[in-house]
């Protein structure tokens, strides 16, 4: 499995604090079947700078330590880049790290509570510049929770949605879990990632439980693709070939939404 969104780099943001903790993080992930981890520290002006050169250097240092520990794991650079108006330029001049450092795929973070300004225009600008946008944890963002058609519009522009394991397991509460199910059944999330910040609690680097939780809503083929072929394609800078949703699960959810007035 591939974990496209983690905070494994020690001491650079609100995630893992020490190198020893990062090793423990990697052990938990490996035991769960994860073989590729993308380090995606927060990148936000005035909070966590984490420019490309620093991220690549930190990944190299941690990767060497993981090899010493005998862990069979590929560690790749990336960043969870906060919404800002000059993203294209930040990618071009090396301030914002793309996933796998491929120069093409951006993990974009929006505020959890504040409505974004001109997000559709920004996604259009990024796509025009040849940059694929992966929207981090849309199921936890109020802007999308209030109206999932907003995410649908961005997906129609070519963006991808990244669902968080903890959300579908109920770690972030009922609103995030219900939104997760709705987004899954409508095909608006394409990657499942841990967004893990440590090894304890509900934000650990385990993916298998989240995959199992998604099965009733999208079927096995789609659920497995969210931690394998789709993130692999995005890391390689290719357009993912998305499998079909399980129609039975999607119809069941659709009936539920219509019955309770949310369709």
Backbone as CSV, one residue per row, in Angstrom:
resi,resn,N_x,N_y,N_z,CA_x,CA_y,CA_z,C_x,C_y,C_z
1,UNK,0.832,-1.197,0.000,0.000,0.000,0.000,0.875,1.258,0.000
2,UNK,0.309,2.331,-0.481,0.980,3.630,-0.546,0.216,4.617,0.325
3,UNK,0.945,5.293,1.218,0.338,6.334,2.056,0.792,7.685,1.522
4,UNK,-0.125,8.380,0.880,0.203,9.599,0.145,0.265,10.850,1.025
5,UNK,-0.191,10.760,2.266,-0.279,11.952,3.122,0.087,11.567,4.554
6,UNK,1.294,11.947,4.992,1.742,11.662,6.355,2.570,12.825,6.889
7,UNK,2.715,12.818,8.200,3.560,13.817,8.872,4.648,13.083,9.653
8,UNK,5.449,12.312,8.888,6.483,11.455,9.462,7.806,12.179,9.705
9,UNK,8.066,13.278,9.021,9.352,13.959,9.199,9.431,14.561,10.600
10,UNK,10.497,14.262,11.324,10.562,14.693,12.728,10.876,16.176,12.895
11,UNK,10.106,16.829,13.768,10.407,18.174,14.215,10.194,19.293,13.220
12,UNK,9.390,19.054,12.170,9.221,20.104,11.162,7.822,20.729,11.175
13,UNK,6.862,20.052,11.839,5.509,20.609,11.932,4.846,20.049,13.184
14,UNK,3.542,19.830,13.142,2.827,19.332,14.317,2.714,17.815,14.337
15,UNK,3.546,17.153,13.534,3.525,15.699,13.469,4.562,15.070,14.377
16,UNK,5.282,14.083,13.851,6.309,13.362,14.605,7.360,14.337,15.133
17,UNK,7.796,14.104,16.366,8.712,15.059,17.004,10.187,14.663,16.908
18,UNK,10.489,13.375,17.023,11.877,12.929,17.041,12.110,11.852,15.987
19,UNK,13.379,11.612,15.681,13.716,10.582,14.703,13.324,9.192,15.197
20,UNK,13.472,8.957,16.484,13.063,7.661,17.029,11.554,7.452,16.863
21,UNK,10.789,8.508,17.063,9.346,8.409,16.844,9.041,8.130,15.380
22,UNK,9.824,8.726,14.483,9.626,8.494,13.050,9.896,7.032,12.695
23,UNK,10.907,6.433,13.329,11.201,5.019,13.105,10.034,4.153,13.593
24,UNK,9.503,4.486,14.767,8.343,3.748,15.297,7.146,3.897,14.365
25,UNK,6.953,5.096,13.838,5.894,5.387,12.869,6.037,4.463,11.662
26,UNK,7.250,4.378,11.129,7.502,3.550,9.946,7.276,2.070,10.252
27,UNK,7.630,1.626,11.445,7.415,0.224,11.820,5.922,-0.118,11.825
28,UNK,5.118,0.771,12.389,3.674,0.550,12.430,3.111,0.470,11.007
29,UNK,3.550,1.391,10.149,3.079,1.400,8.764,3.468,0.114,8.041
30,UNK,4.724,-0.296,8.189,5.196,-1.519,7.530,4.407,-2.739,7.999
31,UNK,4.150,-2.823,9.300,3.404,-3.948,9.850,1.991,-4.002,9.295
32,UNK,1.471,-2.859,8.887,0.113,-2.793,8.336,0.087,-3.049,6.828
33,UNK,1.252,-3.187,6.212,1.311,-3.468,4.784,1.648,-2.274,3.913
34,UNK,2.000,-1.148,4.523,2.393,0.033,3.750,3.838,-0.145,3.285
35,UNK,4.086,0.120,2.022,5.433,-0.032,1.478,5.990,1.277,0.918
36,UNK,5.131,2.260,0.716,5.573,3.592,0.260,4.914,4.640,1.150
37,UNK,5.732,5.523,1.716,5.228,6.630,2.520,5.696,7.931,1.887
38,UNK,4.760,8.834,1.674,5.117,10.175,1.204,5.103,11.102,2.419
39,UNK,6.221,11.741,2.672,6.326,12.697,3.775,5.750,14.027,3.300
40,UNK,4.666,14.450,3.926,3.984,15.670,3.475,3.831,16.658,4.636
41,UNK,4.928,17.266,5.085,4.812,18.251,6.152,3.995,19.451,5.699
42,UNK,3.381,20.119,6.668,2.645,21.335,6.350,3.582,22.361,5.719
43,UNK,3.085,23.049,4.728,3.824,24.145,4.094,2.895,25.351,4.070
44,UNK,3.099,26.236,5.038,2.216,27.392,5.183,3.008,28.582,5.666
45,UNK,2.980,29.640,4.891,3.741,30.849,5.195,3.398,31.362,6.590
46,UNK,4.461,31.613,7.380,4.274,32.149,8.717,4.058,31.101,9.782
47,UNK,3.890,29.839,9.382,3.677,28.765,10.344,4.742,27.685,10.181
48,UNK,4.634,26.911,9.104,5.600,25.867,8.798,6.097,26.116,7.374
49,UNK,7.318,26.580,7.237,7.811,26.967,5.903,8.095,25.725,5.055
50,UNK,9.010,24.866,5.501,9.263,23.568,4.869,9.362,23.649,3.349
51,UNK,10.313,24.410,2.873,10.523,24.521,1.426,11.166,23.250,0.876
52,UNK,11.145,23.137,-0.435,11.514,21.899,-1.122,12.896,21.372,-0.713
53,UNK,13.904,22.209,-0.725,15.255,21.750,-0.399,15.348,21.151,0.988
54,UNK,14.683,21.774,1.938,14.689,21.279,3.317,13.983,19.936,3.414
55,UNK,12.834,19.813,2.751,12.080,18.558,2.796,12.899,17.422,2.201
56,UNK,13.524,17.646,1.052,14.312,16.599,0.397,15.490,16.180,1.281
57,UNK,16.132,17.148,1.906,17.248,16.838,2.806,16.782,16.002,4.002
58,UNK,15.657,16.394,4.592,15.126,15.670,5.746,14.701,14.255,5.370
59,UNK,14.098,14.099,4.199,13.681,12.769,3.736,14.903,11.875,3.554
60,UNK,15.961,12.413,2.956,17.180,11.632,2.759,17.782,11.168,4.071
61,UNK,17.786,12.046,5.069,18.337,11.701,6.374,17.512,10.596,7.050
62,UNK,16.176,10.752,7.014,15.321,9.763,7.655,15.363,8.439,6.901
63,UNK,15.411,8.495,5.581,15.460,7.270,4.784,16.709,6.459,5.124
64,UNK,17.839,7.135,5.333,19.076,6.445,5.708,18.914,5.747,7.056
65,UNK,18.247,6.419,7.997,18.021,5.818,9.317,17.100,4.598,9.201
66,UNK,16.071,4.689,8.378,15.154,3.564,8.208,15.865,2.362,7.606
67,UNK,16.800,2.605,6.698,17.594,1.510,6.120,18.443,0.852,7.203
68,UNK,19.035,1.663,8.062,19.840,1.129,9.166,19.001,0.244,10.080
69,UNK,17.731,0.610,10.216,16.832,-0.158,11.075,16.268,-1.391,10.382
70,UNK,16.623,-1.577,9.097,16.180,-2.759,8.368,14.744,-2.698,7.884
71,UNK,14.200,-1.499,7.769,12.811,-1.343,7.336,12.741,-1.273,5.815
72,UNK,11.940,-2.147,5.229,11.764,-2.177,3.774,10.644,-1.208,3.433
73,UNK,11.033,-0.001,3.111,10.061,1.070,2.938,10.645,2.150,2.033
74,UNK,9.840,2.606,1.084,10.250,3.713,0.226,9.682,5.004,0.811
75,UNK,10.557,5.956,1.085,10.147,7.240,1.638,10.348,8.311,0.582
76,UNK,9.275,9.048,0.273,9.319,10.046,-0.784,8.999,11.431,-0.235
77,UNK,9.555,12.479,-0.859,9.251,13.844,-0.406,7.916,14.345,-0.928
78,UNK,7.359,15.281,-0.206,6.114,15.926,-0.605,5.814,17.040,0.371
79,UNK,4.614,17.560,0.335,4.189,18.592,1.277,2.680,18.722,1.209
80,UNK,2.101,19.145,2.320,0.696,19.526,2.368,0.684,21.050,2.303
81,UNK,0.454,21.557,1.115,0.641,22.987,0.842,-0.663,23.738,1.067
82,UNK,-0.602,24.728,1.934,-1.804,25.489,2.252,-2.183,26.418,1.104
83,UNK,-3.470,26.636,0.966,-4.002,27.502,-0.090,-3.396,28.901,-0.023
84,UNK,-2.879,29.359,-1.147,-2.360,30.723,-1.264,-2.423,31.124,-2.744
85,UNK,-2.400,32.415,-3.056,-2.677,32.860,-4.432,-1.562,32.595,-5.437
86,UNK,-0.315,32.393,-5.001,0.798,32.272,-5.956,1.370,30.858,-5.986
87,UNK,0.496,29.863,-5.956,0.947,28.480,-5.859,1.773,28.030,-7.057
88,UNK,1.372,28.434,-8.241,2.124,28.021,-9.437,3.560,28.502,-9.340
89,UNK,3.758,29.750,-8.959,5.106,30.290,-8.830,5.870,29.617,-7.703
90,UNK,5.196,29.299,-6.612,5.856,28.624,-5.494,6.362,27.244,-5.907
91,UNK,5.608,26.556,-6.740,6.060,25.256,-7.230,7.251,25.428,-8.165
92,UNK,7.184,26.417,-9.027,8.251,26.624,-10.014,9.559,27.062,-9.385
93,UNK,9.488,27.851,-8.305,10.741,28.333,-7.708,11.200,27.492,-6.512
94,UNK,10.506,26.380,-6.256,10.987,25.440,-5.254,10.542,25.693,-3.839
95,UNK,9.632,26.602,-3.631,9.142,26.829,-2.271,8.100,25.796,-1.868
96,UNK,7.368,25.271,-2.826,6.335,24.272,-2.546,6.736,22.938,-3.163
97,UNK,6.742,21.890,-2.356,7.153,20.568,-2.813,5.956,19.796,-3.365
98,UNK,6.124,19.212,-4.521,5.077,18.366,-5.099,5.228,16.934,-4.576
99,UNK,4.203,16.125,-4.760,4.232,14.745,-4.278,5.275,13.933,-5.047
100,UNK,6.154,13.276,-4.296,7.226,12.530,-4.930,8.230,13.425,-5.614
101,UNK,8.147,14.736,-5.367,8.988,15.727,-6.042,8.895,15.574,-7.554
102,UNK,7.675,15.265,-8.040,7.519,15.014,-9.479,7.252,16.272,-10.289
103,UNK,7.111,17.418,-9.610,6.886,18.678,-10.313,5.503,18.819,-10.893
104,UNK,4.623,17.864,-10.588,3.318,17.870,-11.258,2.116,17.717,-10.326
105,UNK,2.271,17.034,-9.187,1.114,16.704,-8.354,1.201,17.405,-7.009
106,UNK,0.199,18.220,-6.712,0.205,19.038,-5.509,-0.858,18.567,-4.530
107,UNK,-0.455,18.346,-3.272,-1.416,18.075,-2.196,-1.806,19.418,-1.593
108,UNK,-3.044,19.820,-1.827,-3.504,21.163,-1.462,-4.371,21.115,-0.212
109,UNK,-4.033,21.957,0.748,-4.764,22.034,2.011,-5.598,23.309,2.063
110,UNK,-6.871,23.146,2.397,-7.763,24.283,2.635,-8.041,24.389,4.125
111,UNK,-8.472,25.544,4.556,-8.871,25.727,5.951,-10.034,24.794,6.278
112,UNK,-10.014,24.238,7.486,-11.095,23.355,7.900,-12.405,24.100,8.096
113,UNK,-12.321,25.379,8.490,-13.537,26.103,8.864,-13.841,27.324,8.000
114,UNK,-12.826,27.973,7.439,-13.058,29.181,6.650,-13.301,28.830,5.184
115,UNK,-14.240,29.514,4.586,-14.529,29.283,3.174,-13.376,29.827,2.308
116,UNK,-12.910,29.041,1.322,-11.826,29.507,0.453,-12.318,30.567,-0.535
117,UNK,-11.412,31.435,-0.932,-11.728,32.491,-1.893,-11.264,32.053,-3.282
118,UNK,-12.165,32.019,-4.229,-11.857,31.736,-5.636,-11.085,30.428,-5.817
119,UNK,-11.512,29.382,-5.122,-10.832,28.100,-5.209,-10.941,27.507,-6.613
120,UNK,-12.077,27.685,-7.267,-12.226,27.139,-8.615,-11.261,27.804,-9.592
121,UNK,-11.067,29.105,-9.451,-10.125,29.819,-10.319,-8.697,29.340,-10.082
122,UNK,-8.362,29.092,-8.827,-7.015,28.630,-8.501,-6.759,27.236,-9.053
123,UNK,-7.723,26.341,-8.890,-7.565,24.989,-9.431,-7.437,25.048,-10.955
124,UNK,-8.224,25.911,-11.581,-8.126,26.075,-13.034,-6.727,26.557,-13.432
125,UNK,-6.192,27.506,-12.680,-4.853,28.031,-12.964,-3.796,26.944,-12.821
126,UNK,-3.907,26.140,-11.772,-2.956,25.055,-11.558,-3.051,24.018,-12.674
127,UNK,-4.265,23.656,-13.042,-4.442,22.680,-14.110,-3.897,23.215,-15.435
128,UNK,-4.085,24.504,-15.669,-3.575,25.133,-16.888,-2.048,25.073,-16.934
129,UNK,-1.427,25.104,-15.747,0.028,25.029,-15.655,0.530,23.592,-15.655
130,UNK,-0.379,22.630,-15.838,0.013,21.232,-15.901,0.180,20.576,-14.545
131,UNK,-0.439,21.137,-13.514,-0.307,20.625,-12.156,-1.607,19.943,-11.736
132,UNK,-1.509,18.681,-11.334,-2.658,17.951,-10.806,-2.849,18.322,-9.342
133,UNK,-4.079,18.520,-8.947,-4.408,18.939,-7.585,-5.069,17.792,-6.845
134,UNK,-4.503,17.439,-5.690,-5.123,16.485,-4.776,-5.573,17.279,-3.558
135,UNK,-6.866,17.311,-3.311,-7.418,18.070,-2.194,-7.362,17.235,-0.930
136,UNK,-6.620,17.725,0.070,-6.456,16.995,1.320,-7.751,16.996,2.132
137,UNK,-8.097,15.819,2.632,-9.245,15.577,3.529,-10.464,16.481,3.302
138,UNK,-11.081,16.464,2.128,-12.259,17.314,1.881,-13.427,16.986,2.801
139,UNK,-13.485,15.739,3.288,-14.592,15.333,4.159,-14.560,16.048,5.513
140,UNK,-13.433,16.655,5.860,-13.290,17.368,7.131,-13.407,18.878,6.962
141,UNK,-13.617,19.333,5.742,-13.641,20.764,5.452,-15.078,21.254,5.373
142,UNK,-15.393,22.236,6.162,-16.777,22.705,6.264,-17.333,23.148,4.909
143,UNK,-16.509,23.765,4.098,-16.938,24.259,2.785,-17.544,23.131,1.953
144,UNK,-16.952,21.946,2.036,-17.465,20.793,1.300,-18.557,20.063,2.079
145,UNK,-18.444,20.019,3.388,-19.494,19.389,4.186,-20.836,20.087,3.970
146,UNK,-20.805,21.411,3.857,-22.040,22.176,3.685,-22.689,21.942,2.327
147,UNK,-21.866,21.607,1.322,-22.411,21.371,-0.018,-21.386,20.578,-0.824
148,UNK,-21.579,19.275,-0.950,-20.603,18.435,-1.644,-20.537,18.746,-3.134
149,UNK,-21.516,19.497,-3.648,-21.457,19.877,-5.065,-20.261,20.781,-5.344
150,UNK,-19.773,21.459,-4.319,-18.570,22.288,-4.489,-17.351,21.416,-4.811
151,UNK,-17.249,20.286,-4.119,-16.162,19.362,-4.438,-16.389,18.728,-5.801
152,UNK,-17.623,18.396,-6.112,-17.938,17.804,-7.406,-17.497,18.717,-8.547
153,UNK,-17.688,20.013,-8.381,-17.280,20.973,-9.399,-15.766,20.947,-9.604
154,UNK,-15.008,20.853,-8.510,-13.546,20.823,-8.611,-13.060,19.518,-9.228
155,UNK,-13.732,18.419,-8.887,-13.368,17.128,-9.478,-13.637,17.151,-10.979
156,UNK,-14.714,17.795,-11.383,-15.007,17.927,-12.808,-13.939,18.740,-13.532
157,UNK,-13.250,19.627,-12.798,-12.141,20.393,-13.368,-10.865,19.574,-13.465
158,UNK,-10.863,18.391,-12.839,-9.687,17.527,-12.888,-8.995,17.327,-11.565
159,UNK,-9.539,17.874,-10.481,-8.943,17.684,-9.160,-9.288,16.293,-8.623
160,UNK,-8.522,15.865,-7.614,-8.753,14.590,-6.949,-9.006,14.838,-5.460
161,UNK,-9.739,13.947,-4.836,-10.012,14.058,-3.411,-9.264,12.994,-2.629
162,UNK,-8.675,13.397,-1.500,-7.955,12.465,-0.625,-8.712,12.291,0.683
163,UNK,-9.248,11.121,0.888,-10.001,10.790,2.093,-9.041,10.336,3.189
164,UNK,-9.331,10.711,4.440,-8.493,10.329,5.564,-9.060,9.098,6.259
165,UNK,-8.181,8.156,6.577,-8.596,6.919,7.234,-9.406,7.191,8.498
166,UNK,-8.919,8.109,9.328,-9.607,8.414,10.573,-11.022,8.914,10.373
167,UNK,-11.271,9.589,9.271,-12.610,10.123,9.013,-13.609,9.009,8.780
168,UNK,-13.247,8.045,7.952,-14.180,6.968,7.626,-14.358,6.016,8.811
169,UNK,-13.400,6.053,9.758,-13.492,5.222,10.955,-14.160,5.952,12.112
170,UNK,-14.533,7.205,11.914,-15.251,7.947,12.940,-14.390,8.698,13.927
171,UNK,-13.075,8.750,13.695,-12.164,9.432,14.624,-12.463,10.921,14.714
172,UNK,-12.880,11.532,13.613,-13.110,12.974,13.570,-14.586,13.339,13.753
173,UNK,-15.384,12.399,14.210,-16.778,12.690,14.519,-17.739,12.286,13.421
174,UNK,-19.022,12.414,13.735,-20.066,11.931,12.836,-20.162,12.736,11.547
175,UNK,-19.924,14.061,11.612,-20.041,14.877,10.394,-19.018,14.451,9.354
176,UNK,-17.772,14.238,9.783,-16.724,13.811,8.857,-17.000,12.408,8.328
177,UNK,-17.515,11.528,9.193,-17.789,10.160,8.746,-18.939,10.140,7.737
178,UNK,-20.005,10.865,8.011,-21.139,10.897,7.090,-20.742,11.526,5.757
179,UNK,-19.948,12.576,5.823,-19.479,13.201,4.582,-18.588,12.236,3.815
180,UNK,-17.749,11.484,4.523,-16.884,10.487,3.875,-17.698,9.505,3.057
181,UNK,-18.758,8.993,3.649,-19.586,8.009,2.966,-20.247,8.605,1.722
182,UNK,-20.712,9.843,1.866,-21.352,10.489,0.725,-20.359,10.714,-0.410
183,UNK,-19.164,11.183,-0.069,-18.147,11.444,-1.090,-17.695,10.145,-1.749
184,UNK,-17.574,9.089,-0.962,-17.187,7.795,-1.517,-18.200,7.319,-2.544
185,UNK,-19.462,7.345,-2.169,-20.496,6.797,-3.046,-20.719,7.645,-4.292
186,UNK,-20.329,8.900,-4.247,-20.447,9.766,-5.417,-19.150,9.801,-6.229
187,UNK,-18.155,9.036,-5.800,-16.902,8.973,-6.544,-16.096,10.251,-6.495
188,UNK,-16.189,10.996,-5.405,-15.517,12.294,-5.297,-14.228,12.236,-4.485
189,UNK,-13.887,11.055,-3.959,-12.587,10.853,-3.333,-11.908,9.681,-4.013
190,UNK,-10.613,9.798,-4.213,-9.896,8.863,-5.079,-8.689,8.226,-4.410
191,UNK,-8.226,8.831,-3.315,-7.070,8.344,-2.575,-7.453,8.237,-1.107
192,UNK,-7.018,7.163,-0.465,-7.178,7.011,0.978,-5.787,7.112,1.603
193,UNK,-5.611,8.012,2.559,-4.320,8.205,3.212,-4.525,8.398,4.702
194,UNK,-3.452,8.223,5.471,-3.596,8.258,6.924,-3.599,9.669,7.495
195,UNK,-2.880,10.601,6.866,-2.658,11.923,7.466,-2.161,11.744,8.898
196,UNK,-1.358,10.700,9.104,-0.901,10.348,10.445,0.081,11.380,10.986
197,UNK,-0.080,11.672,12.281,0.799,12.613,12.976,1.630,11.911,14.048
198,UNK,1.423,10.626,14.240,2.143,9.859,15.251,1.634,8.435,15.247
199,UNK,2.045,7.648,16.249,1.658,6.239,16.281,0.524,5.968,17.261
200,UNK,0.199,6.933,18.085,-0.832,6.721,19.091,-2.194,7.252,18.620
201,UNK,-3.248,6.725,19.221,-4.589,7.242,18.976,-5.107,6.920,17.587
202,UNK,-6.068,7.729,17.163,-6.750,7.472,15.899,-6.043,8.003,14.680
203,UNK,-4.898,8.698,14.860,-4.191,9.269,13.712,-2.876,8.544,13.476
204,UNK,-2.923,7.216,13.527,-1.734,6.401,13.322,-1.577,6.074,11.838
205,UNK,-0.379,5.616,11.434,-0.126,5.342,10.016,-0.604,3.976,9.558
206,UNK,-1.861,3.667,9.817,-2.454,2.409,9.376,-3.512,2.699,8.316
207,UNK,-3.480,1.938,7.239,-4.434,2.131,6.147,-5.447,0.996,6.019
208,UNK,-5.091,-0.192,6.478,-5.925,-1.366,6.186,-7.331,-1.242,6.767
209,UNK,-7.451,-0.696,7.986,-8.775,-0.539,8.577,-9.659,0.397,7.773
210,UNK,-9.049,1.453,7.230,-9.800,2.384,6.400,-10.265,1.751,5.104
211,UNK,-9.404,0.929,4.506,-9.790,0.221,3.279,-10.992,-0.669,3.554
212,UNK,-10.935,-1.421,4.632,-12.049,-2.309,4.984,-13.336,-1.521,5.210
213,UNK,-13.215,-0.360,5.854,-14.406,0.456,6.120,-15.018,0.997,4.840
214,UNK,-14.219,1.196,3.806,-14.723,1.734,2.534,-15.410,0.684,1.668
215,UNK,-15.115,-0.584,1.905,-15.617,-1.650,1.038,-17.133,-1.627,0.827
216,UNK,-17.942,-1.451,1.892,-19.393,-1.480,1.665,-19.903,-0.346,0.789
217,UNK,-19.136,0.716,0.673,-19.616,1.904,-0.038,-19.162,1.955,-1.497
218,UNK,-17.983,1.412,-1.774,-17.459,1.527,-3.144,-17.069,0.194,-3.757
219,UNK,-17.049,-0.865,-2.982,-16.628,-2.145,-3.499,-15.127,-2.347,-3.385
220,UNK,-14.689,-3.609,-3.527,-13.293,-3.949,-3.266,-12.326,-3.325,-4.266
221,UNK,-12.655,-3.361,-5.546,-11.736,-2.863,-6.565,-11.413,-1.387,-6.346
222,UNK,-12.443,-0.589,-6.120,-12.229,0.849,-5.932,-11.497,1.109,-4.619
223,UNK,-11.910,0.410,-3.549,-11.285,0.628,-2.245,-9.790,0.312,-2.296
224,UNK,-9.431,-0.797,-2.930,-8.008,-1.161,-3.021,-7.231,-0.168,-3.886
225,UNK,-7.871,0.320,-4.940,-7.170,1.262,-5.829,-6.793,2.548,-5.107
226,UNK,-7.530,2.907,-4.054,-7.286,4.158,-3.343,-5.973,4.163,-2.576
227,UNK,-5.412,2.982,-2.326,-4.132,2.903,-1.615,-3.058,2.227,-2.471
228,UNK,-3.333,2.054,-3.751,-2.377,1.351,-4.607,-2.228,2.040,-5.965
229,UNK,-3.064,1.673,-6.928,-2.842,2.132,-8.298,-3.074,3.633,-8.481
230,UNK,-4.063,4.188,-7.781,-4.326,5.623,-7.956,-3.214,6.481,-7.374
231,UNK,-2.790,6.289,-6.109,-1.660,7.087,-5.623,-0.372,6.833,-6.402
232,UNK,-0.188,5.597,-6.903,1.011,5.323,-7.699,1.023,6.154,-8.978
233,UNK,-0.114,6.216,-9.643,-0.205,7.010,-10.866,0.048,8.483,-10.574
234,UNK,-0.525,8.996,-9.499,-0.336,10.405,-9.158,1.122,10.706,-8.838
235,UNK,1.802,9.788,-8.158,3.229,9.978,-7.876,4.060,9.938,-9.151
236,UNK,3.628,9.132,-10.103,4.353,9.014,-11.374,4.009,10.132,-12.354
237,UNK,3.041,10.997,-11.979,2.631,12.067,-12.864,1.727,11.613,-13.985
238,UNK,1.062,10.456,-13.775,0.139,9.920,-14.773,-1.304,10.132,-14.333
239,UNK,-2.205,10.125,-15.305,-3.630,10.196,-14.991,-4.097,8.822,-14.531
240,UNK,-4.658,8.713,-13.322,-5.090,7.397,-12.827,-6.232,6.834,-13.650
241,UNK,-6.232,5.517,-13.819,-7.366,4.817,-14.417,-8.247,4.333,-13.270
242,UNK,-9.299,5.069,-12.993,-10.131,4.788,-11.837,-11.081,3.630,-12.123
243,UNK,-11.131,2.630,-11.253,-12.085,1.535,-11.455,-13.508,2.008,-11.201
244,UNK,-14.456,1.223,-11.655,-15.863,1.570,-11.450,-16.240,1.389,-9.983
245,UNK,-17.133,2.255,-9.517,-17.686,2.099,-8.179,-18.594,0.883,-8.134
246,UNK,-18.737,0.298,-6.951,-19.704,-0.774,-6.758,-21.092,-0.148,-6.788
247,UNK,-21.862,-0.417,-7.824,-23.158,0.227,-8.006,-24.151,-0.053,-6.892
248,UNK,-24.093,-1.250,-6.325,-25.035,-1.609,-5.260,-24.853,-0.717,-4.046
249,UNK,-23.582,-0.535,-3.632,-23.309,0.300,-2.471,-23.696,1.747,-2.732
250,UNK,-23.375,2.239,-3.902,-23.683,3.628,-4.224,-25.188,3.869,-4.262
251,UNK,-25.940,2.924,-4.827,-27.392,3.082,-4.877,-28.003,3.047,-3.482
252,UNK,-27.457,2.176,-2.629,-27.972,2.085,-1.266,-27.795,3.421,-0.542
253,UNK,-26.629,4.038,-0.707,-26.379,5.326,-0.072,-27.264,6.407,-0.679
254,UNK,-27.462,6.351,-1.995,-28.283,7.348,-2.663,-29.715,7.321,-2.143
255,UNK,-30.240,6.124,-1.939,-31.601,5.992,-1.401,-31.671,6.561,0.005
256,UNK,-30.639,6.279,0.796,-30.594,6.790,2.177,-30.603,8.318,2.179
257,UNK,-29.796,8.918,1.303,-29.705,10.381,1.254,-31.033,10.995,0.828
258,UNK,-31.665,10.403,-0.179,-32.948,10.943,-0.627,-34.009,10.816,0.465
259,UNK,-33.991,9.694,1.188,-34.977,9.445,2.223,-34.894,10.510,3.323
260,UNK,-33.636,10.906,3.662,-33.450,11.877,4.730,-33.212,13.289,4.206
261,UNK,-33.501,13.505,2.927,-33.474,14.856,2.373,-32.111,15.424,2.106
262,UNK,-31.102,14.556,1.896,-29.749,15.059,1.630,-29.297,14.784,0.216
263,UNK,-30.155,14.207,-0.613,-29.755,13.885,-1.981,-29.793,15.094,-2.879
